[in-house]
Amino acid sequence: MRRNLIYPHRSVRSLPLNGARLTAAVLLSLVLTMAAYWYRAPLLARHNQISAALLRACDIPTEGSTQVDLFDPIGSAEVVTITVFRLPQQPVRVAILFVGAVLVLMGVYARVELARNFIVFLLVLLFLAAGVMVFSPSSEVTSVEFSQIWLRGEILVWLLLPWFSAGLLVLLQPTVWPGVIWAVLMQAYGFLWSAVRLAFCLGVLHFSGLLLMPLLWFTLGLLADVLYIVVFLSLSTRVAGLQAWGRRAYWQF
């Protein structure tokens, strides 16, 4: 006998979806989004302070700060400035970094079959960046330009992240408050992790110039944002599963 409908899996049937929970998720998204927008100026200032502090802790010399324009509704932000390595200073360094990066990517290509298409894409970016450094040195990016591009992307992530976090985390928890805590933690983590990644990219820009910037942008930019969203979702789902079915039932599932 054929059924007209396929019964939902028990992991879906156990989700406590109702009007009150959906309302709580929407309200939390609105609160976090409005907070990120309303306090954008102090958040951006603190973001720059964290990045600058990390650079100084790594003995990377900074040259002060400068204001950059983001978007009209957002305004401007202060970003740290550093000296950027140029090809004529030490061509041998660029050659060594280029060969080393190619060898590392080829090693990953040989060992991780699922990542091969992405590795090919990164290799193309690496060769294009090397070509720009050699044939068009005036096109190299400055630390201010890179920080401006970075913040334009991250401020959008901070404004949109609550809608993902509340929708994915609040609705999956047996009770509302654990989901609220998970959503707030993910918002705070996204802010701190952005400052750390920007400091790392600026440090690499200081020592290698434009050579590795396209690779870092695609691996530590929006891709890294998606990665920590997935990690938080996995952790919250595990906790919710342990609470809903118990440890033994969860592992059987």
WOVEN-V714089 format. One record per residue. RES is the residue in one letter. OMEGA is omega in radians with two decimals (none if undefined). Layout:
BEGIN
RES|OMEGA / RES|OMEGA
END
This chain:
BEGIN
M|-3.11 / R|3.08 / R|3.06 / N|-3.12 / L|3.03 / I|-3.13 / Y|3.09 / P|3.09 / H|-3.08 / R|3.09 / S|3.10 / V|3.14 / R|-3.11 / S|-3.13 / L|-3.10 / P|-3.11 / L|3.06 / N|-3.09 / G|-3.14 / A|-3.14 / R|3.09 / L|3.10 / T|3.12 / A|3.13 / A|3.13 / V|3.14 / L|3.11 / L|3.11 / S|3.13 / L|-3.11 / V|-3.11 / L|3.12 / T|3.12 / M|3.10 / A|3.12 / A|3.14 / Y|-3.08 / W|-3.12 / Y|-3.09 / R|-3.11 / A|3.09 / P|3.11 / L|3.11 / L|3.10 / A|3.10 / R|3.09 / H|3.12 / N|3.12 / Q|3.13 / I|3.12 / S|3.13 / A|3.13 / A|3.11 / L|3.10 / L|3.12 / R|3.11 / A|3.10 / C|3.11 / D|3.04 / I|-3.06 / P|3.08 / T|-3.11 / E|-3.13 / G|-3.10 / S|3.08 / T|-3.14 / Q|3.08 / V|3.10 / D|3.10 / L|3.06 / F|-3.13 / D|3.13 / P|-3.08 / I|-3.10 / G|-3.09 / S|3.13 / A|3.11 / E|3.14 / V|3.13 / V|3.13 / T|3.10 / I|3.05 / T|-3.10 / V|3.13 / F|3.10 / R|-3.09 / L|-3.10 / P|-3.12 / Q|3.14 / Q|3.13 / P|-3.13 / V|3.12 / R|3.14 / V|3.14 / A|-3.14 / I|3.13 / L|-3.13 / F|3.14 / V|3.13 / G|3.13 / A|3.12 / V|-3.13 / L|3.13 / V|3.14 / L|3.10 / M|3.07 / G|3.08 / V|3.12 / Y|-3.11 / A|-3.04 / R|-3.05 / V|-3.05 / E|-3.10 / L|-3.08 / A|-2.98 / R|3.12 / N|3.12 / F|3.13 / I|3.08 / V|3.10 / F|3.12 / L|3.09 / L|3.09 / V|3.10 / L|-3.14 / L|3.14 / F|3.11 / L|3.12 / A|3.10 / A|3.11 / G|3.10 / V|3.14 / M|-3.07 / V|-2.98 / F|3.13 / S|-3.08 / P|-3.13 / S|-3.11 / S|-3.09 / E|-3.06 / V|3.05 / T|3.13 / S|3.13 / V|3.13 / E|3.13 / F|3.12 / S|3.11 / Q|3.11 / I|-3.12 / W|-3.09 / L|3.09 / R|3.08 / G|-3.05 / E|3.13 / I|3.06 / L|3.09 / V|-3.13 / W|-3.13 / L|-3.11 / L|-3.08 / L|-3.14 / P|-3.12 / W|3.03 / F|-3.07 / S|-3.14 / A|-3.13 / G|-3.09 / L|-3.00 / L|-3.11 / V|-3.07 / L|-3.09 / L|-3.07 / Q|3.11 / P|3.07 / T|-3.01 / V|-2.97 / W|3.04 / P|3.09 / G|3.09 / V|3.14 / I|3.11 / W|-3.11 / A|3.13 / V|3.11 / L|3.14 / M|3.10 / Q|3.13 / A|3.13 / Y|3.13 / G|3.13 / F|-3.10 / L|-3.12 / W|3.08 / S|3.13 / A|3.13 / V|-3.14 / R|3.12 / L|3.10 / A|3.11 / F|3.14 / C|3.11 / L|3.07 / G|3.09 / V|3.10 / L|3.14 / H|-3.05 / F|-3.05 / S|-3.12 / G|-3.05 / L|-2.93 / L|-3.04 / L|-3.06 / M|3.11 / P|3.11 / L|-3.13 / L|-3.13 / W|-3.09 / F|-3.14 / T|-3.11 / L|3.11 / G|-3.09 / L|3.11 / L|3.09 / A|3.06 / D|3.11 / V|-3.10 / L|-3.11 / Y|3.01 / I|3.12 / V|3.13 / V|3.11 / F|3.11 / L|3.13 / S|-3.14 / L|-3.13 / S|3.11 / T|3.09 / R|3.13 / V|3.12 / A|3.12 / G|3.10 / L|3.14 / Q|-3.05 / A|-3.02 / W|-3.05 / G|-3.05 / R|-3.08 / R|3.14 / A|-3.12 / Y|-3.12 / W|3.04 / Q|3.09 / F|none
END
